[in-house]
């Protein structure tokens, strides 16, 4: 019986929320292991839409334990707001079904302000951050000056930690000719939010370890996608954390052996939010059509996503880096009605053929996609739940993708609805 890690195999927004929700029916515990509230998951269940950012997708299922691990950066005010919104839709959320690592780094108002100020100052060179303070919070974590959730349990020693934090941040703000942070105000904000967060705080690595010992099924939920990984993505146009499968162990306090099956999520085409290279981007009617049909707007920001053809080179690279055992192919129905479809099978750079995306920023920006043209289909795939429901040409498209990315399709999603899913291989069965 495998514990399953779910990761994005593109630039995020691959439909992880629905897949994690669908898999959580088979799981006992769902754990978030990195990122923050800059990443969003949209779930559609019985006609009700849930937009989640920090809460694990398993929270909407009764009887499941949701964990926010130490690898997550946590905005307590954003989390409490999200809990209130989801609760209003009839979902019960409390310490019985949500536990948060005492080691999770906190995102504070000063992080959000710094994030926005930097992006504004960067002008055309901006990264495309969501402005929610994720990057600055991870910087403070790495520099060992962050405030962690567990610190809120001992407010007497918090003052010294805030002094160390503000020594750095106020120096930055002075250099940017911005107002400095008032220590008393920040301390009061933390004193006010501490009792609201206290009921959820726990030693989550221990909870997960005990769950494994008792044969519980654990689903590790990632945010963003592999090509936004701080080490393996299109640097510097990346997020501030590791988004790959190995982070599931680090970000929850489990050993590598805790990971059984790695499921990569990928759209049947490609999208990206924000700046950075995008070899198969279609800045034309095709890209516009993909965006309109796929409702390609960010769950968190509402920003329109850039759209393009499926990039098999990119996904194959993600499969190798993550050790992906199988993929969940989402939004196949968006391709209904295209006469022909293109798939990127390689890149050209200065006359050389490449089978991977180069690490250099200059190389990434200059690669040209090599396309293979495949036949499209006119029949609808929307709502299909078995292979028999799919047009023959749609099946051929899926099979060709499997060949190119060197990994099998384990799941196939044909609409945002939870049950519109073709199960090929149950990841928990291994």
N, C-alpha and C positions, 0 to 999 in steps of 0.2 A: 504494500500500500504506500504510494508515493505522496510526499508533500510537494506541492506544485508552486512554482514561481511564475508569475505573469509579468512579462516585460514588453515594452513597445519596440518594434523592430524598424521603425522609421524615425520621424521627427516628432513623435507624440501624436495625440488626437486620433489614434488608430481604432478606437472603439473598445478600449480596455475595460471601461466601466460595465458595459453590458456583458462582456465575456466573464469578468470576475463575478458579477452578480449571478450569472448562469451557473458558473462552477461552484459558487458558494452554497448552492443547494446540497452539494456533495461534501462540503467542508464543515468542520466544527469551529474552526478559528480562521479569521481573515486578518492579516497583518500588513499595514503600510510600513515600508522600510526606508523611504527617502523622499526628498522634495518637500513642498509646502503647499500653501493654498494658491500657488500660481498655476497648478494643474487642475483641470476639472474633468469629472466624469458625469455623463448624462445617462440616466437609467429611465427607461419607459416601461412601466409595469401596470398592466390592466388599464392602460390609457392615462395613467398618472405619471408625470415627468418629475424626476428627482435630479437636481443638479448638486453634485457633491464635489468638494474641493479637498478638505482635510479628512473627512470621515471615510473610513474604508467602505467599499461598496457592499460588504456583507451586512452593514448596519440595518438595511431595509428588510432583512430576513429575520423573523422571530427565532429565538433559540440559538443564534450564532454569537460568538464572542468576537468583538472587533478590537484590534490592537493598533495603537499608533506607536511605532518603535523609536528607538534612540536616534536613528538616522534621519528622522523627520525634523524640520525646523517648524516650530509651532507658534502661530499667532493666536494667543488665547482669546482675544476679543473676536477674531474672525471665526474661531471654532465655536464659541458660545453663540454667535449669531447664526451659524450654520445649524447647530443643534436646535435652536429655536425654530428656524424655518422648516426643517425636516419634521420636527415634532408636530408642527401645525398641520402636516399632511397625514397624521395618524400613526407615525412611527414612534415607538417608545424607545427613549435613549436615556440610559443611566449607568451607574457603576456596575450594574449586573451584566451589561452587554458592551461596555466601552471602557477600556483601560489604556492609560497613556504612560509611556516610559518616563521615569523620573529623570532620565538622562537626556531627554529631548531639549534641544536648544530653543530658546524663546525668540520670536521676532517681536521687537518692540517698535513703538511709533517712530523712534529715531532711525530705525533701519528703513522704514518705508520712505521717510523724508529724504534720506541720503540717496536711496535708490532713484527716486524721481529727479533729484537735483543732478545726479551724475548723467542720467540719460538726456536731460535737457541740455547740459553743458557739452555733451558729446556731439550734438547736432547730427550731421550725416553719418558719423561713425558710430552711432548708437547700436547696441546689441539687439534691441527689441525686447528688453525685459518687460515684465508685466507691472513693474513698479510696486511690488508688494513686499519688498525688503528681503527677499530670499537670499540674494547674493551677499549683501552686507552681513546678514545673520550668519551665513556659513563662514565668511571671513573672520568674524569674531570668534566663532567656534574653533577654527584652525589656529587662531592667534592666542587661544586659551584665556580670553577675557569675556566670554559669553555668559549670560545669565541662563541657567537651565531650570527646567520645571521644578526639580527637586529643591532648588534654592528658595522657592517660595514657601517651603515648609519651615524655614528658619529665617524669619524676617530680621532678626537681630544682627545677623552677619551680612545681610544683603547690602547695607550701606557701603561697606568696604568694597564689595564687588562692583557696585555702581560707580564708585570713585574711580576704580581702575578702568572701567568701560568708558566713562565720560572723559577721562584724561586723553584718550585716543580720539573719540568722536568730536569733542569740542575743538580740538586742534584742527581737525579736518574742516569743521564748519567755519572756524576763523579764517582759514586759508581760502574758503569759498565765499567769504564775506557774507555769511549767513548767521542768523541768531543761534546762540549756543543753547544747549539743552539745560533746563532747570532741574537740578537734582531732586529737590523736594517734590516737584510735580511728578517726576517719573516714579519716585519712591511711593507716592500716594496712589498712583495708578496701579502699581504692582500690589500694594497692600489691599486695594479694593478688589482686584481680580483673584487674588490668592485663594480665598475660601471657596470661590466658585469652581476652581480647578482642582482643589484638594481631593474631592471624592473620587476623581478619575485616576489619580496618580498611583503608580504601582511599580514593582520590580518586574517588568514585563518579560525580560529574558528568562526569568525563573518560571513564569506562567507558561511560556512556550515550551520550555524544557520539560515541565511536568506533563503538558499536553502530549508531547511526543512520546514520553515514557508510557503513557496510558493509551497509546495507539490512536490518538485523535488525528484527524486530517487537518493539515494547516495549509492555507492558501496565502502566499506572499504576494502582495500587490504593489507593483511599481507605478511610478508616475513618469510623465514625459516619454521619451523614446531613446533608443541607443545612440542615434546621431546627435543627441543633445547631451551626451555624457561628457563630463569635464575632461576625461582622458581620451575617450575613443570617438568623440563626436567631431563636428565641423567647427573646431576651436578657432577663434574665440566666440563664435556665435552658438554658444552652448549654455546649459544651465550650470549651477554651481555645485552640483553633486554628481556622484556616480549613479547612473541610471541602469546599469547592466545587472545581470542576474547575480553575480558574486556579491553585490551590495545587499542582497536579501539576507545573507548570513551576518554581515558586519552590522547592518542597520537594524537588526533585531536581537543581536547578541547570541546567535546560534553558530555552530560550527558548519563548515562546508558540507558535511555529511547529512545535514538537515534537509538539504535540497535533493529532491528526487527527480522530478520532471520539470523541464524548463519549456514553457509555452510562450512563443513569440506572437505578438499581435501585429498584423499588417493589413492595411487597406488593399483593395484590389486595384487601386491607383495610388498616387502619392500626394500628400499635402504638407505644407510647412507654414508656421506662423512666425512673423518677425523677419529680421535680416538674415543674411548668410547665403551660401551657395545652394543651388537647387538645379542640378543638371537637366532634369526632365520637365521643368516648369513650362507650362503653356500659357503665355500671356496673350491669349486670343480667345476665339469663341469656344474652343474645346475646354480651356481652363475655366471659362465662365460657366459653361454648361455643367461641368463636374461640380463646381462650387454650388450652383443653384440646386442641382439634383441631390447633392449630398448634404445640403444645409450646412455648408462649411463655414461656420462662425464659432469662435472660441467660446467654450462654456463659461470661462471666468471673465474674459475681457470683452467678448462680443466682436472681436476683430475678425475681419474676413481672412480666411486662410488662402494661401497661394496653392494652386492646384496643378497637377501634371500627370503624365503617364506613369505606370508602374516601373520602378527602378529595381530590377533583379540584382544588379551589382551591389547596390546599397544594402538590400535585404540579406543577400548571401553573406556579406561582410558582417552584418549584425548577428547572423546565425552562428558564424564561427566565433565571434567575440563572446557571445553569451552562452555558447554550448547548447543552443536551442534544439530540443528533441522533436518538436512539431510546431506548426503555426496555426493560428486561428485567422482565417482570411475573412475580412469584414467588408461590408458595403458592396458586395458583388452586384446587387440590384441597381446601383447607381450607373453601371455600365450597360444596362438594358437599352436597346435601340440604336447603339452605335453600329454603323456598317462595318467599320474596322477598328481594331485596337492596336496600339503600339506598346511594346515592352522594351525597355533598355537592357541590352545584353552585354554591354561593354562601354568603355570610354576611349576617346582619342585625345591625346595630348602631345602637341608638337610632333605629329606623325607617328607616335608610338601608341600601340593598343594596350590599354590597361584593364585588368580584371578586378580592380579595387579602386576606392576613392583615395587619392593621395592625402597624406597628412598635412602637406603644406597649404597654407591659406591661398597662395597664388595659384597653385595647381588645382585646388578645388574650384576656384572661380573660373578657370579656363578650360576645364575638361568639356568635351563635346560628347553627347550620348550617341551610341550606336543602337539603332532600333531594329527590332524584328516586328513585322506586321502580321497580326492574327485576325481571323474572321470574327466579326461580331455576331450578335443574335438579336432577333426582333421580339421573341417571346419574353414574357416577364419572369424574372426569378424571385420577385418580391414575395416573401412569406414562405419560400420553399423550406421543407423540413426533412426531405430525403433526396438522395441523388436522382431518383426517378422523377422528381418534380422539376428538375433542371433541364434546359435545352441542351442538346448534344454539343453544340458549339461552346456553350458556357463551361461544360465539363472539360472540353478540350483546352480551354483557356486556363482552367485551374490546374490541369495535369501538366501543361507546359510551364507554368510558374513553378510547380514542384520540381521539375527537372532543372530549371535555371537556378533556383535558390538552394538546391541540394538538401531539401528537407520536406517531409510530408505535411499535408494539410490534415490537422487533427479535428478542427472545427471549421464550419463555414457559416457565416452570419448573413442573412438575407433581408434583414430589416432591423430597426431599433428595438422591436418587441423581444422580450426575453426568450420566448419559445420558438421564434423563427430562426432556428439553428439546426444545421445538419451535423450530427455527431458522427465522426469517422473513427476516432479513437479517444477513449476516456482517459485523460491524463492521470487521474487518480487510480487507475487500474494497475499501473506498473508496480 
